[in-house]
Amino acid sequence: MLIRAGRAPVLFVSAGLLQPKKRDHALARRQLYLNYGALGLASLCQRNGLQTLLVHGEHEAPDALAERLYWQGLLRADAPLMLSMTSFYALEWARLFCRAVKDLAPWVRIVLGGRWVTGPDSEWLQSKLPQVDQIVQGLGEDLLPTLLAFDGPWDGRGCGLNHLLVEGHRRYQPSIETSRGCGKGCVFCEERDVPLQKLKAPELIVDELRQLADDYDDHGIRPYFQSSFFLPNPRWAQALAEQVQRCDTRIHWRCESRVDGIKPDTVKSLAAAGMKVIDLGLESAAPRQILAMNKARDPTRYLESASELLQACASHGIWVKVNVLLYAGETAATLEQTRQWLDEHAQCIKGVSVGPVVVYGPPRHSAGFLAQLQAQGATPVDPASAQHCGITQLNLSPELDAAQVERESLALSRRYMRKQDYLDLKRFSYYPRDYSEQAFEADVAASDAACLPFRP
């Protein structure tokens, strides 16, 4: 690694969680989420000759992490601490971490980024994190030279993610950023109005796959192709398959898309290129809810496309994890429509992830969306929670309050997902790479069975 003389290492910290987002049990605390956005910034720093490190907070106590960084000599006066917060769920962890850092090293300048958290209302966020010295809104790539007071020529061209910059990188499954944006207009999505970018060229992706295999010294890695809406056309998919087949070995990977995005005749090429798992955002099979979410204008055609894609994936040995979003106005009848559709496609499904719509952001940002949901029958569980933590949980309708929604969510997940399915999906992307089946069984035994989203 090239190190620019006289410059301090640039430390990136990905904010952790005091407890898991959904349910707190031993299995949930094992999950690792690579902050590929922060890693992209760290990789740009390294590309420009700066020594760089990315540390993930995970579930480590924030004061303990701050103390560890202090004794490692990483809390410096001559370089900012770049704190990345990808979720409002990390707010309290970040508050405690920043306070601990300033207690130990008051000279450290803390710069906070994370576009979906910092963008809505920076004044509100500053009041919650008074120890933060600067809040960066939007994407950080173009701002890095200024934030770092970098005085030389800066190479800002996009580059692959350098996973060697991640502390303990071998524990994490790697990522490859393939595109950004979506722009499909789903009312619950932060990227509803962000245009979908063109997919990265197949030859560049294969170059990154080769580099990852070298960095990990392992062709058994399972990269996640990061794209909010993975939308390959047949020509792109065939080109990727051809590029992959020229390599010494095939690396299996995972991606995320809409059920009406990838066409069935593209799946064969994607499977040949190494796609093994796909997360598909069905959200609902109830026409009323599909329209309410603005997921599609023609629910019948939407569900026909979903059916065709699931069957194509199953025929090529691709595991499908279906995402279901219980939305405002949900009733027993609409939930039954989704359940019946999933029953009809159960043989194509490896797992199901179910959860309710949640409103994110402080009041000034979230009031409009909350009003839309209330017009459809939802009510906030705690009207003050937006001001307090930027997260508003909902009773979805007079028929389904938050407690009933939690029960229905777990029941729906368990209906389609066995324990081995859950382990296969989580170990593919989210559990530490050395997480054994024996450790999994021990964590299952240590967890409250009533909170687990799978059946034996």
Number of C-alpha atoms within 10 A of each C-alpha: 9 10 14 13 8 7 13 18 22 22 20 24 22 26 29 28 22 21 17 19 13 10 13 15 18 17 22 19 18 17 18 20 16 23 20 20 20 27 27 20 25 28 27 24 24 21 20 19 17 21 20 23 21 26 23 22 22 22 18 16 15 25 18 13 19 25 18 13 17 15 10 9 10 18 28 19 13 16 19 24 25 23 25 27 24 20 20 21 21 23 22 18 23 28 17 17 25 23 19 19 24 17 14 17 16 15 14 21 21 21 18 26 24 23 18 18 25 24 17 20 15 16 11 17 20 16 10 17 20 12 23 22 14 17 19 17 18 16 15 17 17 13 13 17 18 9 15 15 11 14 8 8 8 15 12 16 9 12 14 20 23 23 26 17 18 24 13 12 19 18 16 23 24 26 26 20 21 22 18 19 18 22 17 18 17 18 15 18 13 14 19 16 14 14 13 19 15 13 18 14 12 19 14 15 20 20 14 19 25 17 16 24 17 11 14 16 11 12 16 14 21 27 22 24 20 17 20 19 25 23 22 19 15 18 11 18 21 20 17 23 22 16 17 23 15 10 13 9 13 17 21 19 25 22 21 20 19 24 23 22 18 22 17 18 13 19 25 20 20 24 19 19 23 20 27 21 24 24 20 25 21 21 23 27 23 22 19 14 24 22 15 19 20 17 23 19 13 12 19 14 12 20 21 12 18 24 19 16 25 25 17 19 24 16 12 16 14 24 22 24 24 25 20 22 21 24 28 26 22 26 17 10 10 18 19 13 15 20 19 13 15 21 14 10 15 17 12 23 21 22 26 26 21 22 19 21 18 19 21 26 26 24 22 12 16 18 15 11 14 20 13 14 24 18 12 15 18 25 23 20 15 12 13 14 17 21 16 13 18 23 21 24 19 26 26 28 20 12 14 20 17 18 12 12 22 18 12 19 21 19 16 22 23 21 17 23 22 16 16 14 20 21 19 15 20 17 20 21 24 21 24 19 18 11 12 13 13 9 12 17 14 13 17 16 12 12 16 12 12 9 14 20 23 23 16 8
